[in-house]
Amino acid sequence: MSNRTLAIIKPDGVRKNVVGKIIAQITEAGFTVKGMKLMRMSKESAQAFYEVHKERPFYGELVDFMISGPVVPIALEKENAVADFRKLIGATDPAQAESGTIRKLYAGSKAENAVHGSDSDENAALEISHFFSRNELL
């Protein structure tokens, strides 16, 4: 079981100017920020990051959305990080997310759902390395 996970505040979260609120909610839940940056993903980077969804009908729209504006990738650390972060962000569809979760509070739709969270320990390690070199992590 890993103690790290990746969060990405997506372009809609940055556009809505809720980055600080989301980070506050994350740290109040006991996560420690180990790396963070504000950046724009290139199309190639977004395609590679979401390659697991390449055959799904929403892949092109997802890539286009992720390159539509700045994102904030954040490497997080906490005991049971992946599962705890998935619980904190809530269901992919904000209409189905529990009250108080990040997506319930800040997401506008299933497609523009404010934040990404790793779905497994293995993917967390791969995803963190997609955005951060070793010397960028505390």
N, C-alpha and C positions, 0 to 999 in steps of 0.2 A: 504494500500500500504506500503510495506516494504522499508526500506532504506538500507538494506544489501543484498548482494549476494555472491555467492561463485564462484571463478575462480580456475581452476586447470591448471597449465602449465603442459602439458602432456609429456610423455617420449621423444617424437620427438623434442619438444621445448627445453628440457633440453639437449638432445644429440647435437642439432645444436648450443648450447651455446648462445641462444637468450633470456634467462631468464631476464637479465637486460634490454634489449630493450623492452620486453613485459611489464615489470613492469613500465618502464619509460612511455610508451604509456598509460598505465592504470592511473598512477598518473597525467599525463598531461591532461587527460580527466576529472579530478576533483574528482576521487575516492580517498578515504583515506584507507590505509591498516590498518585493525583492528586485523589481525592475519596472520602469514605466517610461513611456515616450508618447509624444504626439507626433503623428506622421500621416502621410498619404500612402496607401498601398498602390503599387503599380498593378496593371491588369495581370501581368505574369505572376506576380506574388499572390494575388487573390485567387487566380486559377489554380496555382500550386497548393495553396492553403486549403481550398475547398475541393481538391481533386477527388476526395472520397465521394462527393456528390455529383461527379461529372456526368453520369448517366441519368440523373434525375431531371425531371422537366423544369425545375426551378433554378438549376445551376447557373444559366446565363444571367438571369435576373439577379441572383445572389451576388455574382461577381460584379455586375454593373452597380448594384447598390453599395457594395463594399468599397468601390473606387470613386463613389460619388462625392466624397468629402473626407475630411480627416477622421482618423480613428485613434483610439488610445489603448494600445496593448499593455497589459499589466501582468507581470509574473507575481503570483501570490503564494504565500506559505502559511500553512496551518495544518494541524493534525487532521487527517481525513479531508484534505483540501478539495478534491474533486466532488465528492458527494455533498459536502457542506456548501460548496459554492453553487452547485446545481439547485439545491434547496433554496438558497438565498435568492437566486435569480427567478425562479418560478418556471412555469410551463412556457413552452415556445409561443403558444397563443396567449396573449395577455388576457383575453376574455376568460381563459381557463386557469389563469395563475392565481395562487392564493393571495389573499389580502396582505399587503405589506411587503411583498416581494418586489424586486427591482423592476421586473417586466410589468407587473400590475400597476406600479406607480408611474413608469416612464415610457413604456412601449405603446406604439400606436396601432400595431397590427402584428400578425404572425410573421409577415415578411420584414417589417421594420420594428424589430423587437428589442432595441436599445443596447443589448449586451450579448456577447458570446461567452460561453463557458465550456471548457474541455469536458468531454463525455467519458473519459477513462484515464487511468494513470498513464498508460502507454501513449495515448494521444496528447496528454498534458506535456509530457517530455518533448515530443516531436513539435508540438505547437509553440512551446516556449522557445525552442531552438530556431524556429522559423523567424522569430522577431528579435531575439536577443543572442548576442555572442556571450561567451562565458565571462568575459571581463565587464560586461554590462550588468551582471547580476550580483547582488550582494550576498 
